[in-house]
Amino acid sequence: MLPADARLTSSSDFARATKSGIRVTTEHFVGYLYISPVTNNASAKCGLIINKTVGGSVKRHRLARKVRHAAAPHIVKLPLGSLFVVRALKQSDDKNVASEISTLIQKLIERSKKIEAR
């Protein structure tokens, strides 16, 4: 479970992350990472976008729980003050969610370091 201070709740923050952030795609997820240009000591925040194309309500909520559980230990690896959003694409199965989220976060961190080095 994500702590309350690590949850992304503002629609403007979702828009900022998805429109201005770094984007990485895996088989079942799209990850967005927006690193704030203003240095602050706030922890990284995480949000989920799970459309109806994933399935019914039960399936969407089950997937959301799995994604939150998989992302929670990796939040501390993200830069301070960053916004992290996971968009779920149509799922065939949700068995490898933890490994795919881990890969997604790792790719986002690597890409952010490349951009930072420029």
Phi and psi in degrees as GROMACS dihedral restraints (atoms count N, CA, C in turn):
[ dihedral_restraints ]
;  ai    aj    ak    al  type     phi  dphi    fc
    3     4     5     6     1   -82.9    20    10
    4     5     6     7     1   137.8    20    10
    6     7     8     9     1   -65.2    20    10
    7     8     9    10     1   157.1    20    10
    9    10    11    12     1   -59.0    20    10
   10    11    12    13     1   -37.0    20    10
   12    13    14    15     1   -76.6    20    10
   13    14    15    16     1    -6.8    20    10
   15    16    17    18     1  -104.0    20    10
   16    17    18    19     1     7.5    20    10
   18    19    20    21     1   -95.6    20    10
   19    20    21    22     1   136.8    20    10
   21    22    23    24     1   -93.8    20    10
   22    23    24    25     1   118.4    20    10
   24    25    26    27     1  -122.6    20    10
   25    26    27    28     1   -20.1    20    10
   27    28    29    30     1   -83.5    20    10
   28    29    30    31     1   132.3    20    10
   30    31    32    33     1   -65.0    20    10
   31    32    33    34     1   -30.8    20    10
   33    34    35    36     1   -68.0    20    10
   34    35    36    37     1   -33.9    20    10
   36    37    38    39     1   -69.6    20    10
   37    38    39    40     1   -39.0    20    10
   39    40    41    42     1   -60.7    20    10
   40    41    42    43     1   -45.3    20    10
   42    43    44    45     1   -63.7    20    10
   43    44    45    46     1   -41.7    20    10
   45    46    47    48     1   -61.9    20    10
   46    47    48    49     1   -44.3    20    10
   48    49    50    51     1   -68.5    20    10
   49    50    51    52     1   -42.6    20    10
   51    52    53    54     1   -78.0    20    10
   52    53    54    55     1   -28.0    20    10
   54    55    56    57     1   -94.0    20    10
   55    56    57    58     1   -32.8    20    10
   57    58    59    60     1  -113.3    20    10
   58    59    60    61     1    -3.2    20    10
   60    61    62    63     1   -90.2    20    10
   61    62    63    64     1   174.1    20    10
   63    64    65    66     1   -75.3    20    10
   64    65    66    67     1   139.4    20    10
   66    67    68    69     1  -121.4    20    10
   67    68    69    70     1   134.5    20    10
   69    70    71    72     1  -133.9    20    10
   70    71    72    73     1   138.7    20    10
   72    73    74    75     1  -118.0    20    10
   73    74    75    76     1   137.5    20    10
   75    76    77    78     1  -117.4    20    10
   76    77    78    79     1  -170.1    20    10
   78    79    80    81     1   -62.2    20    10
   79    80    81    82     1   -42.5    20    10
   81    82    83    84     1  -116.8    20    10
   82    83    84    85     1    -3.2    20    10
   84    85    86    87     1  -138.5    20    10
   85    86    87    88     1   154.1    20    10
   87    88    89    90     1  -120.3    20    10
   88    89    90    91     1   129.6    20    10
   90    91    92    93     1  -112.6    20    10
   91    92    93    94     1   139.5    20    10
   93    94    95    96     1  -123.0    20    10
   94    95    96    97     1   137.0    20    10
   96    97    98    99     1  -132.8    20    10
   97    98    99   100     1   117.4    20    10
   99   100   101   102     1  -109.2    20    10
  100   101   102   103     1   120.5    20    10
  102   103   104   105     1  -102.3    20    10
  103   104   105   106     1   119.9    20    10
  105   106   107   108     1   -66.4    20    10
  106   107   108   109     1   132.2    20    10
  108   109   110   111     1   -70.4    20    10
  109   110   111   112     1   -21.3    20    10
  111   112   113   114     1   -85.7    20    10
  112   113   114   115     1   125.1    20    10
  114   115   116   117     1   -75.2    20    10
  115   116   117   118     1   122.8    20    10
  117   118   119   120     1  -140.6    20    10
  118   119   120   121     1   163.0    20    10
  120   121   122   123     1   -97.1    20    10
  121   122   123   124     1    14.4    20    10
  123   124   125   126     1   -71.9    20    10
  124   125   126   127     1   145.6    20    10
  126   127   128   129     1   -71.2    20    10
  127   128   129   130     1   161.4    20    10
  129   130   131   132     1   -65.1    20    10
  130   131   132   133     1   148.6    20    10
  132   133   134   135     1  -117.2    20    10
  133   134   135   136     1   145.4    20    10
  135   136   137   138     1  -124.7    20    10
  136   137   138   139     1   137.7    20    10
  138   139   140   141     1  -136.3    20    10
  139   140   141   142     1   158.7    20    10
  141   142   143   144     1  -123.1    20    10
  142   143   144   145     1   143.3    20    10
  144   145   146   147     1  -126.5    20    10
  145   146   147   148     1   112.2    20    10
  147   148   149   150     1  -127.4    20    10
  148   149   150   151     1   107.9    20    10
  150   151   152   153     1   -79.9    20    10
  151   152   153   154     1   169.7    20    10
  153   154   155   156     1   -70.5    20    10
  154   155   156   157     1   -14.6    20    10
  156   157   158   159     1   -66.8    20    10
  157   158   159   160     1   -19.0    20    10
  159   160   161   162     1   -68.6    20    10
  160   161   162   163     1   -38.1    20    10
  162   163   164   165     1   154.7    20    10
  163   164   165   166     1  -163.9    20    10
  165   166   167   168     1   -72.0    20    10
  166   167   168   169     1   178.8    20    10
  168   169   170   171     1   -57.5    20    10
  169   170   171   172     1   -44.1    20    10
  171   172   173   174     1   -63.2    20    10
  172   173   174   175     1   -44.4    20    10
  174   175   176   177     1   -66.2    20    10
  175   176   177   178     1   -41.7    20    10
  177   178   179   180     1   -62.9    20    10
  178   179   180   181     1   -44.5    20    10
  180   181   182   183     1   -68.7    20    10
  181   182   183   184     1   -35.9    20    10
  183   184   185   186     1   -63.2    20    10
  184   185   186   187     1   -44.2    20    10
  186   187   188   189     1   -64.9    20    10
  187   188   189   190     1   -41.0    20    10
  189   190   191   192     1   -60.7    20    10
  190   191   192   193     1   -42.8    20    10
  192   193   194   195     1   -62.6    20    10
  193   194   195   196     1   -42.3    20    10
  195   196   197   198     1   -65.5    20    10
  196   197   198   199     1   -40.9    20    10
  198   199   200   201     1   -66.2    20    10
  199   200   201   202     1   -45.1    20    10
  201   202   203   204     1   -60.9    20    10
  202   203   204   205     1   -42.7    20    10
  204   205   206   207     1   -64.6    20    10
  205   206   207   208     1   -37.9    20    10
  207   208   209   210     1   -74.0    20    10
  208   209   210   211     1   -33.1    20    10
  210   211   212   213     1   -83.1    20    10
  211   212   213   214     1   -26.0    20    10
  213   214   215   216     1   -54.1    20    10
  214   215   216   217     1   -47.2    20    10
  216   217   218   219     1   -70.7    20    10
  217   218   219   220     1   -17.2    20    10
  219   220   221   222     1   -93.4    20    10
  220   221   222   223     1    -8.4    20    10
  222   223   224   225     1   -59.9    20    10
  223   224   225   226     1   -36.2    20    10
  225   226   227   228     1   -68.3    20    10
  226   227   228   229     1   -20.1    20    10
  228   229   230   231     1   -76.9    20    10
  229   230   231   232     1   -21.1    20    10
  231   232   233   234     1   -75.9    20    10
  232   233   234   235     1   152.4    20    10
  234   235   236   237     1   -60.8    20    10
  235   236   237   238     1   150.0    20    10
  237   238   239   240     1   -62.2    20    10
  238   239   240   241     1   138.5    20    10
  240   241   242   243     1    77.6    20    10
  241   242   243   244     1     7.2    20    10
  243   244   245   246     1   -85.3    20    10
  244   245   246   247     1   159.9    20    10
  246   247   248   249     1  -116.7    20    10
  247   248   249   250     1   125.8    20    10
  249   250   251   252     1  -120.9    20    10
  250   251   252   253     1   123.6    20    10
  252   253   254   255     1  -124.7    20    10
  253   254   255   256     1   135.6    20    10
  255   256   257   258     1  -114.2    20    10
  256   257   258   259     1   124.1    20    10
  258   259   260   261     1  -108.1    20    10
  259   260   261   262     1   124.6    20    10
  261   262   263   264     1   -86.3    20    10
  262   263   264   265     1   131.6    20    10
  264   265   266   267     1   -93.2    20    10
  265   266   267   268     1   176.0    20    10
  267   268   269   270     1   -56.5    20    10
  268   269   270   271     1   128.4    20    10
  270   271   272   273     1   -99.4    20    10
  271   272   273   274     1   137.3    20    10
  273   274   275   276     1   -92.7    20    10
  274   275   276   277     1   -39.0    20    10
  276   277   278   279     1  -151.5    20    10
  277   278   279   280     1   161.0    20    10
  279   280   281   282     1  -121.7    20    10
  280   281   282   283     1    41.2    20    10
  282   283   284   285     1   -85.3    20    10
  283   284   285   286     1   -33.5    20    10
  285   286   287   288     1  -106.4    20    10
  286   287   288   289     1    33.7    20    10
  288   289   290   291     1   -61.1    20    10
  289   290   291   292     1   -45.7    20    10
  291   292   293   294     1   -61.6    20    10
  292   293   294   295     1   -45.1    20    10
  294   295   296   297     1   -68.9    20    10
  295   296   297   298     1   -36.4    20    10
  297   298   299   300     1   -70.3    20    10
  298   299   300   301     1   -38.5    20    10
  300   301   302   303     1   -67.0    20    10
  301   302   303   304     1   -40.6    20    10
  303   304   305   306     1   -60.3    20    10
  304   305   306   307     1   -44.7    20    10
  306   307   308   309     1   -62.9    20    10
  307   308   309   310     1   -42.3    20    10
  309   310   311   312     1   -60.8    20    10
  310   311   312   313     1   -46.7    20    10
  312   313   314   315     1   -65.6    20    10
  313   314   315   316     1   -41.0    20    10
  315   316   317   318     1   -61.4    20    10
  316   317   318   319     1   -43.2    20    10
  318   319   320   321     1   -64.4    20    10
  319   320   321   322     1   -40.0    20    10
  321   322   323   324     1   -64.3    20    10
  322   323   324   325     1   -41.7    20    10
  324   325   326   327     1   -64.4    20    10
  325   326   327   328     1   -44.3    20    10
  327   328   329   330     1   -61.5    20    10
  328   329   330   331     1   -44.3    20    10
  330   331   332   333     1   -66.7    20    10
  331   332   333   334     1   -37.1    20    10
  333   334   335   336     1   -66.5    20    10
  334   335   336   337     1   -34.8    20    10
  336   337   338   339     1   -68.6    20    10
  337   338   339   340     1   -36.9    20    10
  339   340   341   342     1   -64.0    20    10
  340   341   342   343     1   -43.1    20    10
  342   343   344   345     1   -67.8    20    10
  343   344   345   346     1   -38.9    20    10
  345   346   347   348     1   -63.9    20    10
  346   347   348   349     1   -34.3    20    10
  348   349   350   351     1   -70.5    20    10
  349   350   351   352     1   -20.7    20    10
